[in-house]
Amino acid sequence: MRRVALDLLLVDPQPFFCQSLGDALASQPNLRVVGWTGDEVEAERLASTLSPDVVLSELDLRRGSGLGVIRRLADRCPVVVLTRAHEGDVLLDAVAAGAAGCLSHDLPVKELAAQIASAARGRFVIHQGRLHETLKRASALRGERIPTAPGLPQLTAREQEVLGLVARGLDNRAIAHRLYLSPQTVRTHVGNILRKLGVHTRADAARVALSEGQGAPGMAALHIRGPSWGEG
């Protein structure tokens, strides 16, 4: 008896990659790509319309991020990260968001198809042959993360993370790349941070962050330059 095909939704910023991956997966038995997009909000709309069994999502999207896709869809269907980065570099963020797995582009199509089927059955999927290396990278990255500051309870955990990167001198685009967010989302976070802290510039916000122990050791807030919050 022929098994029912698994319906897949692909979320990736590169249309050519989506088309190529869709064609490759179509050659595998019992898999069917029902749609693709490079946009977080559009992914939610397509998921509502198409009801995929599994979603494969990159983290760095044209608008929004794969983490947003996971948070929007994880309670409806498994969302597996399929990333160009090393799995260990994104694993912790993916798991925290609720991903059903974390895979890289290095997988052969046949193995990727097998992992998709496992995710559809409710298993967390990760490349077993690279598991030790992936966990080592994830552990090393964890030591570089910016801790939240208990003295800033008015800020959300994400806003504290953005503030810590502002204090390290990163602009909105660099922060967006680091946190797998769109520059517009980071711009919104920075605006909210300034409002909640009652300050007017990024430099003022950085001074607050440094006073709470965030930012790089030895960094002076006077080194933070640029517009108050609207730069790219």
N, C-alpha and C positions, 0 to 999 in steps of 0.2 A: 504494500500500500504506500503510495507516495505521500510524503510528509507535506504539511502545509508550509508554504514559503514564509520566511521571516521578512517583514517589511522594514527597510532601513531608511533613515533620514540622515543625509550628510550635511555637516555644517563646517564650512571652510571658506576663507576669504578668496581663494583662487578658483574661479569657475573651471578652468582647464583641468585642475586637479580633481575637482568633483566629477567632471564628465569622465575623465580617465579612470578614476577609481570605480565609478559606477559601472563602466564597461567591463572592468576587470572582475568585479564582484558578480556581475551578471553571468559570468562563465561558471560560477560555482553553483552547485545544486542547492535548491531551496533557499536562495537569497534573492531579494528583489529590492532595488533602490527606488523608492517612491517619490523622492524629491530631494532638493539640495538648496542651500542658501549660505551666504556669508554674513548674515545679520542676526543678532541675538533675538530681537523682537519678531522678526520674520520666522525664525526657527520655532518660536512658541506658536505662532499662527499656523504654520504648516503642521506642527505636531497635533494641534487641535483638529485640523481638517483631515489629516491623513492617518492619524493614530498608528504611528510606526511601532514596531516591536522593540527596536533598538535605535538609538541616536549615536552617531559618531561625530565628535566635535573637536576641532582645533581650539586652543585657548585664545590665540591672538586673532581676533576677527576684525572686519572692516568697521563695524559699529557694534559696540558692546564687547563682550568677551565670552569665551567658552564657560567660564565660571558662572556667568549669569545664565547661560543656557542650562547648565546643570541645575542651578537653584530653581529655575522656572519649571523644569521638566522632570526632575528626579522622582517626584511622587507619582508620575504618570507612567514612565517607562525607563528602562536602564539607559543612562547616558555614559558612554565610554569616551574618554579622551583619546584622540588620535593625533599625536603632536609631532612636529618637526624637531622639537627640542628633545633632549634626553629625558626619559621618563622620570629619572630621579630628580630633575630640576623642577618638575611640576607636580610630582606625586602628592606631596603634603597638601598643597592648595586644592588639588582635585578631590582628594579624599575628604577634606574638610567641607567642601561644597556639596558632597553627596554623590560623587561619580561612582559608576559601577565598574570602573576599570581604567587603566592608564597604559596605553600602548604607543609605540613609536612607528614611524614610517618604514623602519627597517624590516618589518615583518613581511614574509612572502604572503601572497594573496591567499593561498590555501590555509595557512596558519591563521591569518586574520579572520577568515571565514569561520574557522573553528572557534576562535575566541568570541566572535559575535554570537555564535550559537550558545556558548557557555554563559555569556552575559544575559541572553534571553531566558536562560534557565535559572537566573538569580545568583550566579556566581560572580565574585569580584575577579576580573581578569587582568593579568599582568604577564609579561613575557618571563616564563620560569627560567630560561637560560640566562637571563640578565638580572635575575631577582637580587642576588647578592650585591652586584654593582649598583643597581638602582637604589637599594636601601642605604648603601654607604653614601651615595651622593645626596640622597634626601636627608640623611643624618647630618652630613657636613653642612648642608644648606641651612638646616634648622638652627645651627649655631650662629649663623649670620643674620638671623631675623631680628627685627626691631621689636623689643618688648613693649607692651602697652604700659602706659604710665598711670598709676592709681590716682595721681593728683589731677588728672584730666577727666573726671567722670562725665562731664557734659558732652564729651566726644564719643562717638561710636568707636568700636575696635578698628574699623576700616579707616575712619577719619584720623585716629591716632597713628595708624600705619602710614597714611599719606603725610601727616604732619612730620613724622620722623624722617621721611625722605626729603621733604622740603628743607628740613634742618640740615640735611646732608648736602644741600645745594642742587638737587635734581630739579629740572624743569618739568612741566606737565607731561611732555611727550616721553621723557625718560621714566617718569613715575608710571605712566600708562603702560609702557613696555614692561617694567618691572612687575607690575601687579596684574597684568593681563586685562587692562581696562582701556576704554577709549579715552583719548585726550579730553573730550567733552565731559565725560564722567568725572575725570580727575579735576577738571576745572570747577565742576559743581561741588565736589568735595572740598576743594580749597576755599571756595566762596563760603561754604557752610562753616568751615573751621574758623575763618576770619570773623564771621558774624558771632559764632558762639564764644570765641575768646575775647571779643570786643576790641579787636585790633584792625588796622587798616592795610597793612602791608605784609608781604611774605617774610620780610626781615623781622618784623615784630612777632609774627607767629613762630619763627625759628627761635627767637630768644626765649619764648615761653617753652618751647620744646626742649631747648638746652637746659633750662632751669629745672626741668623735670627729668633730666638724665637721658633724653633722646638725642639722636644725631651722632655724628662721628666724634670720637674722643679728640679733644683739642681744637675742634672747629669753632670759629667765632661767627656769631650771627651777622656781624658787619660784612662778612664775605658774601652774604646772600644778596644778590642784585636782581633787578628786573622789575616788571610791572607787579602790582599788588596781587593779581590772581588771574589775569586774563591772557597770559602769554601761552603760546603753543608749546 
